[in-house]
């Protein structure tokens, strides 16, 4: 529970769509962390597999990156995992 009234007001002013985007981005970042950990890999390994700089992977893992479907597909292929499950 947020006790600071100004912070609570600022948070309430954030549009629902933006909140949903943040939740998705952070969720994807958390899932990547989880998969890397389970596979005994580090972000440097993922960077090498994707031919990216480690700094770019680090940015992704902060949860503030706006992932494209193409990027998600590349990560899923590189890690041989599913990051997002679409209900049928």
PyMOL Python script that loads the backbone (N, CA, C, O; Angstrom):
from pymol import cmd

cmd.read_pdbstr("""\
ATOM      1  N   UNK A   1       0.843  -1.180   0.000  1.00  0.00           N
ATOM      2  CA  UNK A   1       0.000   0.000   0.000  1.00  0.00           C
ATOM      3  C   UNK A   1       0.891   1.247   0.000  1.00  0.00           C
ATOM      4  O   UNK A   1       1.820   1.361   0.799  1.00  0.00           O
ATOM      5  N   UNK A   2       0.591   2.173  -0.907  1.00  0.00           N
ATOM      6  CA  UNK A   2       1.349   3.405  -1.034  1.00  0.00           C
ATOM      7  C   UNK A   2       0.853   4.409  -0.006  1.00  0.00           C
ATOM      8  O   UNK A   2      -0.332   4.740   0.028  1.00  0.00           O
ATOM      9  N   UNK A   3       1.775   4.895   0.839  1.00  0.00           N
ATOM     10  CA  UNK A   3       1.377   5.819   1.895  1.00  0.00           C
ATOM     11  C   UNK A   3       1.541   7.272   1.476  1.00  0.00           C
ATOM     12  O   UNK A   3       0.854   8.146   2.006  1.00  0.00           O
ATOM     13  N   UNK A   4       2.439   7.545   0.533  1.00  0.00           N
ATOM     14  CA  UNK A   4       2.684   8.906   0.086  1.00  0.00           C
ATOM     15  C   UNK A   4       1.547   9.349  -0.832  1.00  0.00           C
ATOM     16  O   UNK A   4       1.352   8.782  -1.907  1.00  0.00           O
ATOM     17  N   UNK A   5       0.807  10.355  -0.403  1.00  0.00           N
ATOM     18  CA  UNK A   5      -0.377  10.801  -1.151  1.00  0.00           C
ATOM     19  C   UNK A   5      -0.020  11.337  -2.529  1.00  0.00           C
ATOM     20  O   UNK A   5      -0.740  11.069  -3.491  1.00  0.00           O
ATOM     21  N   UNK A   6       1.061  12.080  -2.652  1.00  0.00           N
ATOM     22  CA  UNK A   6       1.459  12.630  -3.946  1.00  0.00           C
ATOM     23  C   UNK A   6       1.800  11.494  -4.913  1.00  0.00           C
ATOM     24  O   UNK A   6       1.411  11.528  -6.080  1.00  0.00           O
ATOM     25  N   UNK A   7       2.522  10.499  -4.423  1.00  0.00           N
ATOM     26  CA  UNK A   7       2.860   9.356  -5.266  1.00  0.00           C
ATOM     27  C   UNK A   7       1.592   8.622  -5.688  1.00  0.00           C
ATOM     28  O   UNK A   7       1.464   8.221  -6.845  1.00  0.00           O
ATOM     29  N   UNK A   8       0.664   8.445  -4.767  1.00  0.00           N
ATOM     30  CA  UNK A   8      -0.595   7.766  -5.056  1.00  0.00           C
ATOM     31  C   UNK A   8      -1.381   8.533  -6.130  1.00  0.00           C
ATOM     32  O   UNK A   8      -1.965   7.920  -7.024  1.00  0.00           O
ATOM     33  N   UNK A   9      -1.397   9.850  -6.046  1.00  0.00           N
ATOM     34  CA  UNK A   9      -2.088  10.663  -7.039  1.00  0.00           C
ATOM     35  C   UNK A   9      -1.420  10.535  -8.415  1.00  0.00           C
ATOM     36  O   UNK A   9      -2.097  10.420  -9.436  1.00  0.00           O
ATOM     37  N   UNK A  10      -0.096  10.557  -8.424  1.00  0.00           N
ATOM     38  CA  UNK A  10       0.639  10.417  -9.691  1.00  0.00           C
ATOM     39  C   UNK A  10       0.354   9.050 -10.312  1.00  0.00           C
ATOM     40  O   UNK A  10       0.128   8.944 -11.518  1.00  0.00           O
ATOM     41  N   UNK A  11       0.367   8.027  -9.498  1.00  0.00           N
ATOM     42  CA  UNK A  11       0.112   6.677  -9.977  1.00  0.00           C
ATOM     43  C   UNK A  11      -1.311   6.557 -10.527  1.00  0.00           C
ATOM     44  O   UNK A  11      -1.534   5.900 -11.544  1.00  0.00           O
ATOM     45  N   UNK A  12      -2.245   7.178  -9.869  1.00  0.00           N
ATOM     46  CA  UNK A  12      -3.641   7.126 -10.312  1.00  0.00           C
ATOM     47  C   UNK A  12      -3.823   7.858 -11.644  1.00  0.00           C
ATOM     48  O   UNK A  12      -4.753   7.561 -12.394  1.00  0.00           O
ATOM     49  N   UNK A  13      -2.945   8.808 -11.935  1.00  0.00           N
ATOM     50  CA  UNK A  13      -3.046   9.586 -13.171  1.00  0.00           C
ATOM     51  C   UNK A  13      -2.486   8.851 -14.390  1.00  0.00           C
ATOM     52  O   UNK A  13      -2.701   9.281 -15.523  1.00  0.00           O
ATOM     53  N   UNK A  14      -1.768   7.745 -14.166  1.00  0.00           N
ATOM     54  CA  UNK A  14      -1.204   6.984 -15.286  1.00  0.00           C
ATOM     55  C   UNK A  14      -2.341   6.233 -15.978  1.00  0.00           C
ATOM     56  O   UNK A  14      -3.093   5.505 -15.331  1.00  0.00           O
ATOM     57  N   UNK A  15      -2.464   6.412 -17.284  1.00  0.00           N
ATOM     58  CA  UNK A  15      -3.544   5.728 -18.021  1.00  0.00           C
ATOM     59  C   UNK A  15      -3.439   4.204 -17.898  1.00  0.00           C
ATOM     60  O   UNK A  15      -2.341   3.652 -17.819  1.00  0.00           O
ATOM     61  N   UNK A  16      -4.576   3.545 -17.885  1.00  0.00           N
ATOM     62  CA  UNK A  16      -4.624   2.078 -17.738  1.00  0.00           C
ATOM     63  C   UNK A  16      -3.827   1.379 -18.831  1.00  0.00           C
ATOM     64  O   UNK A  16      -3.169   0.370 -18.573  1.00  0.00           O
ATOM     65  N   UNK A  17      -3.883   1.909 -20.047  1.00  0.00           N
ATOM     66  CA  UNK A  17      -3.148   1.303 -21.159  1.00  0.00           C
ATOM     67  C   UNK A  17      -1.645   1.331 -20.904  1.00  0.00           C
ATOM     68  O   UNK A  17      -0.942   0.365 -21.201  1.00  0.00           O
ATOM     69  N   UNK A  18      -1.158   2.435 -20.354  1.00  0.00           N
ATOM     70  CA  UNK A  18       0.269   2.547 -20.050  1.00  0.00           C
ATOM     71  C   UNK A  18       0.650   1.600 -18.916  1.00  0.00           C
ATOM     72  O   UNK A  18       1.721   0.995 -18.951  1.00  0.00           O
ATOM     73  N   UNK A  19      -0.214   1.465 -17.912  1.00  0.00           N
ATOM     74  CA  UNK A  19       0.046   0.520 -16.826  1.00  0.00           C
ATOM     75  C   UNK A  19       0.133  -0.899 -17.366  1.00  0.00           C
ATOM     76  O   UNK A  19       1.004  -1.669 -16.962  1.00  0.00           O
ATOM     77  N   UNK A  20      -0.773  -1.247 -18.282  1.00  0.00           N
ATOM     78  CA  UNK A  20      -0.769  -2.587 -18.878  1.00  0.00           C
ATOM     79  C   UNK A  20       0.521  -2.822 -19.661  1.00  0.00           C
ATOM     80  O   UNK A  20       1.095  -3.909 -19.607  1.00  0.00           O
ATOM     81  N   UNK A  21       0.974  -1.801 -20.386  1.00  0.00           N
ATOM     82  CA  UNK A  21       2.222  -1.928 -21.145  1.00  0.00           C
ATOM     83  C   UNK A  21       3.397  -2.171 -20.207  1.00  0.00           C
ATOM     84  O   UNK A  21       4.244  -3.020 -20.483  1.00  0.00           O
ATOM     85  N   UNK A  22       3.457  -1.430 -19.097  1.00  0.00           N
ATOM     86  CA  UNK A  22       4.530  -1.628 -18.126  1.00  0.00           C
ATOM     87  C   UNK A  22       4.506  -3.048 -17.569  1.00  0.00           C
ATOM     88  O   UNK A  22       5.546  -3.697 -17.449  1.00  0.00           O
ATOM     89  N   UNK A  23       3.308  -3.522 -17.232  1.00  0.00           N
ATOM     90  CA  UNK A  23       3.181  -4.869 -16.673  1.00  0.00           C
ATOM     91  C   UNK A  23       3.655  -5.923 -17.666  1.00  0.00           C
ATOM     92  O   UNK A  23       4.335  -6.875 -17.283  1.00  0.00           O
ATOM     93  N   UNK A  24       3.303  -5.763 -18.930  1.00  0.00           N
ATOM     94  CA  UNK A  24       3.749  -6.711 -19.953  1.00  0.00           C
ATOM     95  C   UNK A  24       5.263  -6.677 -20.124  1.00  0.00           C
ATOM     96  O   UNK A  24       5.908  -7.724 -20.179  1.00  0.00           O
ATOM     97  N   UNK A  25       5.828  -5.485 -20.208  1.00  0.00           N
ATOM     98  CA  UNK A  25       7.274  -5.358 -20.394  1.00  0.00           C
ATOM     99  C   UNK A  25       8.041  -5.954 -19.218  1.00  0.00           C
ATOM    100  O   UNK A  25       9.017  -6.681 -19.405  1.00  0.00           O
ATOM    101  N   UNK A  26       7.586  -5.637 -17.998  1.00  0.00           N
ATOM    102  CA  UNK A  26       8.254  -6.194 -16.817  1.00  0.00           C
ATOM    103  C   UNK A  26       8.063  -7.706 -16.744  1.00  0.00           C
ATOM    104  O   UNK A  26       8.976  -8.432 -16.353  1.00  0.00           O
ATOM    105  N   UNK A  27       6.884  -8.176 -17.119  1.00  0.00           N
ATOM    106  CA  UNK A  27       6.625  -9.617 -17.112  1.00  0.00           C
ATOM    107  C   UNK A  27       7.527 -10.364 -18.083  1.00  0.00           C
ATOM    108  O   UNK A  27       8.037 -11.437 -17.758  1.00  0.00           O
ATOM    109  N   UNK A  28       7.727  -9.805 -19.272  1.00  0.00           N
ATOM    110  CA  UNK A  28       8.608 -10.439 -20.254  1.00  0.00           C
ATOM    111  C   UNK A  28      10.040 -10.440 -19.733  1.00  0.00           C
ATOM    112  O   UNK A  28      10.738 -11.448 -19.840  1.00  0.00           O
ATOM    113  N   UNK A  29      10.480  -9.326 -19.174  1.00  0.00           N
ATOM    114  CA  UNK A  29      11.842  -9.246 -18.626  1.00  0.00           C
ATOM    115  C   UNK A  29      12.039 -10.281 -17.510  1.00  0.00           C
ATOM    116  O   UNK A  29      13.069 -10.953 -17.451  1.00  0.00           O
ATOM    117  N   UNK A  30      11.050 -10.399 -16.636  1.00  0.00           N
ATOM    118  CA  UNK A  30      11.126 -11.390 -15.548  1.00  0.00           C
ATOM    119  C   UNK A  30      11.193 -12.810 -16.106  1.00  0.00           C
ATOM    120  O   UNK A  30      11.942 -13.649 -15.605  1.00  0.00           O
ATOM    121  N   UNK A  31      10.414 -13.065 -17.135  1.00  0.00           N
ATOM    122  CA  UNK A  31      10.409 -14.401 -17.754  1.00  0.00           C
ATOM    123  C   UNK A  31      11.763 -14.710 -18.381  1.00  0.00           C
ATOM    124  O   UNK A  31      12.253 -15.834 -18.269  1.00  0.00           O
ATOM    125  N   UNK A  32      12.372 -13.726 -19.041  1.00  0.00           N
ATOM    126  CA  UNK A  32      13.705 -13.942 -19.621  1.00  0.00           C
ATOM    127  C   UNK A  32      14.709 -14.253 -18.520  1.00  0.00           C
ATOM    128  O   UNK A  32      15.513 -15.175 -18.651  1.00  0.00           O
ATOM    129  N   UNK A  33      14.663 -13.488 -17.440  1.00  0.00           N
ATOM    130  CA  UNK A  33      15.553 -13.747 -16.285  1.00  0.00           C
ATOM    131  C   UNK A  33      15.358 -15.186 -15.790  1.00  0.00           C
ATOM    132  O   UNK A  33      16.328 -15.903 -15.544  1.00  0.00           O
ATOM    133  N   UNK A  34      14.112 -15.590 -15.650  1.00  0.00           N
ATOM    134  CA  UNK A  34      13.775 -16.925 -15.151  1.00  0.00           C
ATOM    135  C   UNK A  34      14.355 -18.011 -16.060  1.00  0.00           C
ATOM    136  O   UNK A  34      14.963 -18.968 -15.580  1.00  0.00           O
ATOM    137  N   UNK A  35      14.165 -17.860 -17.368  1.00  0.00           N
ATOM    138  CA  UNK A  35      14.660 -18.859 -18.330  1.00  0.00           C
ATOM    139  C   UNK A  35      16.182 -18.904 -18.319  1.00  0.00           C
ATOM    140  O   UNK A  35      16.775 -19.982 -18.317  1.00  0.00           O
ATOM    141  N   UNK A  36      16.811 -17.736 -18.312  1.00  0.00           N
ATOM    142  CA  UNK A  36      18.276 -17.704 -18.273  1.00  0.00           C
ATOM    143  C   UNK A  36      18.789 -18.438 -17.037  1.00  0.00           C
ATOM    144  O   UNK A  36      19.721 -19.238 -17.116  1.00  0.00           O
ATOM    145  N   UNK A  37      18.173 -18.155 -15.911  1.00  0.00           N
ATOM    146  CA  UNK A  37      18.575 -18.787 -14.658  1.00  0.00           C
ATOM    147  C   UNK A  37      18.412 -20.303 -14.714  1.00  0.00           C
ATOM    148  O   UNK A  37      19.320 -21.039 -14.327  1.00  0.00           O
ATOM    149  N   UNK A  38      17.259 -20.775 -15.194  1.00  0.00           N
ATOM    150  CA  UNK A  38      17.007 -22.215 -15.285  1.00  0.00           C
ATOM    151  C   UNK A  38      17.996 -22.916 -16.205  1.00  0.00           C
ATOM    152  O   UNK A  38      18.352 -24.074 -15.987  1.00  0.00           O
ATOM    153  N   UNK A  39      18.433 -22.202 -17.233  1.00  0.00           N
ATOM    154  CA  UNK A  39      19.352 -22.797 -18.206  1.00  0.00           C
ATOM    155  C   UNK A  39      20.819 -22.573 -17.836  1.00  0.00           C
ATOM    156  O   UNK A  39      21.719 -23.009 -18.553  1.00  0.00           O
ATOM    157  N   UNK A  40      21.052 -21.894 -16.717  1.00  0.00           N
ATOM    158  CA  UNK A  40      22.415 -21.624 -16.287  1.00  0.00           C
ATOM    159  C   UNK A  40      23.144 -20.637 -17.194  1.00  0.00           C
ATOM    160  O   UNK A  40      24.363 -20.705 -17.352  1.00  0.00           O
ATOM    161  N   UNK A  41      22.384 -19.724 -17.783  1.00  0.00           N
ATOM    162  CA  UNK A  41      22.953 -18.743 -18.704  1.00  0.00           C
ATOM    163  C   UNK A  41      22.953 -17.357 -18.069  1.00  0.00           C
ATOM    164  O   UNK A  41      22.246 -17.106 -17.093  1.00  0.00           O
ATOM    165  N   UNK A  42      23.750 -16.472 -18.632  1.00  0.00           N
ATOM    166  CA  UNK A  42      23.767 -15.084 -18.205  1.00  0.00           C
ATOM    167  C   UNK A  42      23.432 -14.212 -19.417  1.00  0.00           C
ATOM    168  O   UNK A  42      23.389 -14.701 -20.547  1.00  0.00           O
ATOM    169  N   UNK A  43      23.196 -12.935 -19.179  1.00  0.00           N
ATOM    170  CA  UNK A  43      22.796 -12.054 -20.274  1.00  0.00           C
ATOM    171  C   UNK A  43      23.846 -11.980 -21.370  1.00  0.00           C
ATOM    172  O   UNK A  43      23.515 -11.743 -22.532  1.00  0.00           O
ATOM    173  N   UNK A  44      25.093 -12.179 -21.016  1.00  0.00           N
ATOM    174  CA  UNK A  44      26.167 -12.191 -22.015  1.00  0.00           C
ATOM    175  C   UNK A  44      25.962 -13.349 -22.994  1.00  0.00           C
ATOM    176  O   UNK A  44      26.215 -13.203 -24.190  1.00  0.00           O
ATOM    177  N   UNK A  45      25.511 -14.486 -22.495  1.00  0.00           N
ATOM    178  CA  UNK A  45      25.242 -15.646 -23.360  1.00  0.00           C
ATOM    179  C   UNK A  45      24.102 -15.335 -24.329  1.00  0.00           C
ATOM    180  O   UNK A  45      24.179 -15.669 -25.511  1.00  0.00           O
ATOM    181  N   UNK A  46      23.055 -14.699 -23.830  1.00  0.00           N
ATOM    182  CA  UNK A  46      21.919 -14.345 -24.681  1.00  0.00           C
ATOM    183  C   UNK A  46      22.360 -13.335 -25.742  1.00  0.00           C
ATOM    184  O   UNK A  46      21.966 -13.439 -26.904  1.00  0.00           O
ATOM    185  N   UNK A  47      23.162 -12.380 -25.347  1.00  0.00           N
ATOM    186  CA  UNK A  47      23.664 -11.381 -26.289  1.00  0.00           C
ATOM    187  C   UNK A  47      24.434 -12.050 -27.420  1.00  0.00           C
ATOM    188  O   UNK A  47      24.280 -11.690 -28.587  1.00  0.00           O
ATOM    189  N   UNK A  48      25.247 -13.009 -27.072  1.00  0.00           N
ATOM    190  CA  UNK A  48      26.043 -13.715 -28.081  1.00  0.00           C
ATOM    191  C   UNK A  48      25.129 -14.493 -29.034  1.00  0.00           C
ATOM    192  O   UNK A  48      25.344 -14.480 -30.246  1.00  0.00           O
ATOM    193  N   UNK A  49      24.125 -15.161 -28.498  1.00  0.00           N
ATOM    194  CA  UNK A  49      23.198 -15.946 -29.330  1.00  0.00           C
ATOM    195  C   UNK A  49      22.408 -15.062 -30.287  1.00  0.00           C
ATOM    196  O   UNK A  49      22.091 -15.476 -31.403  1.00  0.00           O
ATOM    197  N   UNK A  50      22.089 -13.841 -29.850  1.00  0.00           N
ATOM    198  CA  UNK A  50      21.270 -12.948 -30.655  1.00  0.00           C
ATOM    199  C   UNK A  50      22.100 -11.951 -31.470  1.00  0.00           C
ATOM    200  O   UNK A  50      21.553 -11.119 -32.194  1.00  0.00           O
ATOM    201  N   UNK A  51      23.439 -12.049 -31.338  1.00  0.00           N
ATOM    202  CA  UNK A  51      24.341 -11.130 -32.033  1.00  0.00           C
ATOM    203  C   UNK A  51      24.032  -9.683 -31.647  1.00  0.00           C
ATOM    204  O   UNK A  51      23.956  -8.798 -32.500  1.00  0.00           O
ATOM    205  N   UNK A  52      23.858  -9.464 -30.346  1.00  0.00           N
ATOM    206  CA  UNK A  52      23.577  -8.144 -29.793  1.00  0.00           C
ATOM    207  C   UNK A  52      24.659  -7.776 -28.798  1.00  0.00           C
ATOM    208  O   UNK A  52      25.411  -8.633 -28.335  1.00  0.00           O
ATOM    209  N   UNK A  53      24.732  -6.487 -28.472  1.00  0.00           N
ATOM    210  CA  UNK A  53      25.645  -6.061 -27.410  1.00  0.00           C
ATOM    211  C   UNK A  53      25.020  -6.435 -26.066  1.00  0.00           C
ATOM    212  O   UNK A  53      23.799  -6.433 -25.908  1.00  0.00           O
ATOM    213  N   UNK A  54      25.867  -6.748 -25.125  1.00  0.00           N
ATOM    214  CA  UNK A  54      25.370  -7.098 -23.795  1.00  0.00           C
ATOM    215  C   UNK A  54      24.598  -5.921 -23.182  1.00  0.00           C
ATOM    216  O   UNK A  54      23.648  -6.133 -22.427  1.00  0.00           O
ATOM    217  N   UNK A  55      24.997  -4.695 -23.499  1.00  0.00           N
ATOM    218  CA  UNK A  55      24.301  -3.516 -22.968  1.00  0.00           C
ATOM    219  C   UNK A  55      22.854  -3.457 -23.453  1.00  0.00           C
ATOM    220  O   UNK A  55      21.973  -2.990 -22.730  1.00  0.00           O
ATOM    221  N   UNK A  56      22.608  -3.928 -24.673  1.00  0.00           N
ATOM    222  CA  UNK A  56      21.229  -3.935 -25.183  1.00  0.00           C
ATOM    223  C   UNK A  56      20.387  -4.957 -24.420  1.00  0.00           C
ATOM    224  O   UNK A  56      19.238  -4.687 -24.067  1.00  0.00           O
ATOM    225  N   UNK A  57      20.964  -6.126 -24.171  1.00  0.00           N
ATOM    226  CA  UNK A  57      20.255  -7.160 -23.401  1.00  0.00           C
ATOM    227  C   UNK A  57      19.983  -6.647 -21.987  1.00  0.00           C
ATOM    228  O   UNK A  57      18.909  -6.879 -21.431  1.00  0.00           O
ATOM    229  N   UNK A  58      20.943  -5.965 -21.423  1.00  0.00           N
ATOM    230  CA  UNK A  58      20.782  -5.399 -20.086  1.00  0.00           C
ATOM    231  C   UNK A  58      19.605  -4.433 -20.060  1.00  0.00           C
ATOM    232  O   UNK A  58      18.822  -4.430 -19.110  1.00  0.00           O
ATOM    233  N   UNK A  59      19.478  -3.618 -21.094  1.00  0.00           N
ATOM    234  CA  UNK A  59      18.342  -2.687 -21.190  1.00  0.00           C
ATOM    235  C   UNK A  59      17.031  -3.465 -21.248  1.00  0.00           C
ATOM    236  O   UNK A  59      16.058  -3.101 -20.586  1.00  0.00           O
ATOM    237  N   UNK A  60      17.006  -4.538 -22.041  1.00  0.00           N
ATOM    238  CA  UNK A  60      15.796  -5.347 -22.137  1.00  0.00           C
ATOM    239  C   UNK A  60      15.387  -5.878 -20.773  1.00  0.00           C
ATOM    240  O   UNK A  60      14.204  -5.911 -20.437  1.00  0.00           O
ATOM    241  N   UNK A  61      16.374  -6.293 -19.992  1.00  0.00           N
ATOM    242  CA  UNK A  61      16.090  -6.967 -18.723  1.00  0.00           C
ATOM    243  C   UNK A  61      15.705  -6.011 -17.605  1.00  0.00           C
ATOM    244  O   UNK A  61      15.376  -6.451 -16.503  1.00  0.00           O
ATOM    245  N   UNK A  62      15.741  -4.711 -17.872  1.00  0.00           N
ATOM    246  CA  UNK A  62      15.266  -3.755 -16.865  1.00  0.00           C
ATOM    247  C   UNK A  62      13.749  -3.715 -16.831  1.00  0.00           C
ATOM    248  O   UNK A  62      13.150  -3.254 -15.859  1.00  0.00           O
ATOM    249  N   UNK A  63      13.117  -4.212 -17.924  1.00  0.00           N
ATOM    250  CA  UNK A  63      11.665  -4.193 -17.989  1.00  0.00           C
ATOM    251  C   UNK A  63      11.118  -2.913 -18.600  1.00  0.00           C
ATOM    252  O   UNK A  63       9.903  -2.723 -18.663  1.00  0.00           O
ATOM    253  N   UNK A  64      12.010  -2.034 -19.051  1.00  0.00           N
ATOM    254  CA  UNK A  64      11.554  -0.766 -19.625  1.00  0.00           C
ATOM    255  C   UNK A  64      11.652  -0.748 -21.144  1.00  0.00           C
ATOM    256  O   UNK A  64      11.478   0.301 -21.765  1.00  0.00           O
ATOM    257  N   UNK A  65      11.928  -1.897 -21.743  1.00  0.00           N
ATOM    258  CA  UNK A  65      12.067  -1.982 -23.197  1.00  0.00           C
ATOM    259  C   UNK A  65      10.714  -2.304 -23.822  1.00  0.00           C
ATOM    260  O   UNK A  65       9.956  -3.113 -23.287  1.00  0.00           O
ATOM    261  N   UNK A  66      10.416  -1.678 -24.942  1.00  0.00           N
ATOM    262  CA  UNK A  66       9.176  -1.947 -25.656  1.00  0.00           C
ATOM    263  C   UNK A  66       9.454  -3.077 -26.653  1.00  0.00           C
ATOM    264  O   UNK A  66       9.876  -2.821 -27.781  1.00  0.00           O
ATOM    265  N   UNK A  67       9.222  -4.303 -26.244  1.00  0.00           N
ATOM    266  CA  UNK A  67       9.511  -5.470 -27.073  1.00  0.00           C
ATOM    267  C   UNK A  67       8.598  -5.535 -28.295  1.00  0.00           C
ATOM    268  O   UNK A  67       7.390  -5.327 -28.187  1.00  0.00           O
ATOM    269  N   UNK A  68       9.178  -5.823 -29.446  1.00  0.00           N
ATOM    270  CA  UNK A  68       8.380  -6.089 -30.640  1.00  0.00           C
ATOM    271  C   UNK A  68       8.125  -7.596 -30.698  1.00  0.00           C
ATOM    272  O   UNK A  68       8.813  -8.381 -30.045  1.00  0.00           O
ATOM    273  N   UNK A  69       7.145  -7.978 -31.477  1.00  0.00           N
ATOM    274  CA  UNK A  69       6.874  -9.406 -31.655  1.00  0.00           C
ATOM    275  C   UNK A  69       8.089 -10.095 -32.280  1.00  0.00           C
ATOM    276  O   UNK A  69       8.398 -11.240 -31.949  1.00  0.00           O
ATOM    277  N   UNK A  70       8.768  -9.401 -33.173  1.00  0.00           N
ATOM    278  CA  UNK A  70       9.954  -9.964 -33.822  1.00  0.00           C
ATOM    279  C   UNK A  70      11.050 -10.242 -32.789  1.00  0.00           C
ATOM    280  O   UNK A  70      11.689 -11.293 -32.825  1.00  0.00           O
ATOM    281  N   UNK A  71      11.259  -9.310 -31.883  1.00  0.00           N
ATOM    282  CA  UNK A  71      12.279  -9.493 -30.843  1.00  0.00           C
ATOM    283  C   UNK A  71      11.900 -10.644 -29.917  1.00  0.00           C
ATOM    284  O   UNK A  71      12.749 -11.462 -29.562  1.00  0.00           O
ATOM    285  N   UNK A  72      10.646 -10.708 -29.532  1.00  0.00           N
ATOM    286  CA  UNK A  72      10.189 -11.796 -28.663  1.00  0.00           C
ATOM    287  C   UNK A  72      10.394 -13.136 -29.351  1.00  0.00           C
ATOM    288  O   UNK A  72      10.857 -14.089 -28.725  1.00  0.00           O
ATOM    289  N   UNK A  73      10.055 -13.219 -30.632  1.00  0.00           N
ATOM    290  CA  UNK A  73      10.237 -14.471 -31.386  1.00  0.00           C
ATOM    291  C   UNK A  73      11.710 -14.859 -31.443  1.00  0.00           C
ATOM    292  O   UNK A  73      12.042 -16.037 -31.311  1.00  0.00           O
ATOM    293  N   UNK A  74      12.588 -13.891 -31.637  1.00  0.00           N
ATOM    294  CA  UNK A  74      14.031 -14.183 -31.680  1.00  0.00           C
ATOM    295  C   UNK A  74      14.521 -14.697 -30.332  1.00  0.00           C
ATOM    296  O   UNK A  74      15.310 -15.641 -30.272  1.00  0.00           O
ATOM    297  N   UNK A  75      14.056 -14.079 -29.256  1.00  0.00           N
ATOM    298  CA  UNK A  75      14.467 -14.513 -27.912  1.00  0.00           C
ATOM    299  C   UNK A  75      13.944 -15.917 -27.643  1.00  0.00           C
ATOM    300  O   UNK A  75      14.677 -16.769 -27.140  1.00  0.00           O
ATOM    301  N   UNK A  76      12.681 -16.161 -27.974  1.00  0.00           N
ATOM    302  CA  UNK A  76      12.107 -17.494 -27.762  1.00  0.00           C
ATOM    303  C   UNK A  76      12.881 -18.556 -28.543  1.00  0.00           C
ATOM    304  O   UNK A  76      13.124 -19.648 -28.030  1.00  0.00           O
ATOM    305  N   UNK A  77      13.263 -18.246 -29.761  1.00  0.00           N
ATOM    306  CA  UNK A  77      14.023 -19.198 -30.577  1.00  0.00           C
ATOM    307  C   UNK A  77      15.405 -19.430 -29.982  1.00  0.00           C
ATOM    308  O   UNK A  77      15.858 -20.570 -29.873  1.00  0.00           O
ATOM    309  N   UNK A  78      16.072 -18.349 -29.597  1.00  0.00           N
ATOM    310  CA  UNK A  78      17.426 -18.463 -29.037  1.00  0.00           C
ATOM    311  C   UNK A  78      17.435 -19.260 -27.739  1.00  0.00           C
ATOM    312  O   UNK A  78      18.356 -20.038 -27.490  1.00  0.00           O
ATOM    313  N   UNK A  79      16.413 -19.068 -26.912  1.00  0.00           N
ATOM    314  CA  UNK A  79      16.358 -19.742 -25.610  1.00  0.00           C
ATOM    315  C   UNK A  79      15.555 -21.036 -25.646  1.00  0.00           C
ATOM    316  O   UNK A  79      15.474 -21.749 -24.646  1.00  0.00           O
ATOM    317  N   UNK A  80      14.966 -21.334 -26.789  1.00  0.00           N
ATOM    318  CA  UNK A  80      14.143 -22.532 -26.945  1.00  0.00           C
ATOM    319  C   UNK A  80      13.100 -22.612 -25.826  1.00  0.00           C
ATOM    320  O   UNK A  80      13.010 -23.598 -25.095  1.00  0.00           O
ATOM    321  N   UNK A  81      12.320 -21.537 -25.725  1.00  0.00           N
ATOM    322  CA  UNK A  81      11.305 -21.439 -24.690  1.00  0.00           C
ATOM    323  C   UNK A  81      10.151 -20.585 -25.176  1.00  0.00           C
ATOM    324  O   UNK A  81      10.216 -19.973 -26.242  1.00  0.00           O
ATOM    325  N   UNK A  82       9.107 -20.554 -24.387  1.00  0.00           N
ATOM    326  CA  UNK A  82       7.958 -19.708 -24.678  1.00  0.00           C
ATOM    327  C   UNK A  82       7.938 -18.585 -23.656  1.00  0.00           C
ATOM    328  O   UNK A  82       7.889 -18.842 -22.453  1.00  0.00           O
ATOM    329  N   UNK A  83       7.977 -17.345 -24.119  1.00  0.00           N
ATOM    330  CA  UNK A  83       7.929 -16.207 -23.206  1.00  0.00           C
ATOM    331  C   UNK A  83       6.498 -15.773 -22.946  1.00  0.00           C
ATOM    332  O   UNK A  83       6.149 -15.375 -21.835  1.00  0.00           O
ATOM    333  N   UNK A  84       5.675 -15.853 -23.982  1.00  0.00           N
ATOM    334  CA  UNK A  84       4.287 -15.421 -23.884  1.00  0.00           C
ATOM    335  C   UNK A  84       3.394 -16.585 -24.321  1.00  0.00           C
ATOM    336  O   UNK A  84       3.598 -17.187 -25.375  1.00  0.00           O
ATOM    337  N   UNK A  85       2.415 -16.878 -23.492  1.00  0.00           N
ATOM    338  CA  UNK A  85       1.487 -17.939 -23.850  1.00  0.00           C
ATOM    339  C   UNK A  85       0.166 -17.307 -24.255  1.00  0.00           C
ATOM    340  O   UNK A  85      -0.430 -16.530 -23.509  1.00  0.00           O
ATOM    341  N   UNK A  86      -0.272 -17.658 -25.448  1.00  0.00           N
ATOM    342  CA  UNK A  86      -1.530 -17.138 -25.962  1.00  0.00           C
ATOM    343  C   UNK A  86      -2.601 -18.199 -25.689  1.00  0.00           C
ATOM    344  O   UNK A  86      -2.483 -19.340 -26.137  1.00  0.00           O
ATOM    345  N   UNK A  87      -3.637 -17.813 -24.957  1.00  0.00           N
ATOM    346  CA  UNK A  87      -4.726 -18.749 -24.635  1.00  0.00           C
ATOM    347  C   UNK A  87      -5.543 -19.032 -25.885  1.00  0.00           C
ATOM    348  O   UNK A  87      -5.778 -18.140 -26.700  1.00  0.00           O
ATOM    349  N   UNK A  88      -5.970 -20.269 -26.029  1.00  0.00           N
ATOM    350  CA  UNK A  88      -6.781 -20.658 -27.191  1.00  0.00           C
ATOM    351  C   UNK A  88      -8.169 -21.052 -26.756  1.00  0.00           C
ATOM    352  O   UNK A  88      -8.999 -21.410 -27.591  1.00  0.00           O
TER     353      UNK A  88
END
""", "prot")
cmd.dss("prot")
cmd.show_as("cartoon", "prot")
cmd.util.cbc("prot")
cmd.orient("prot")
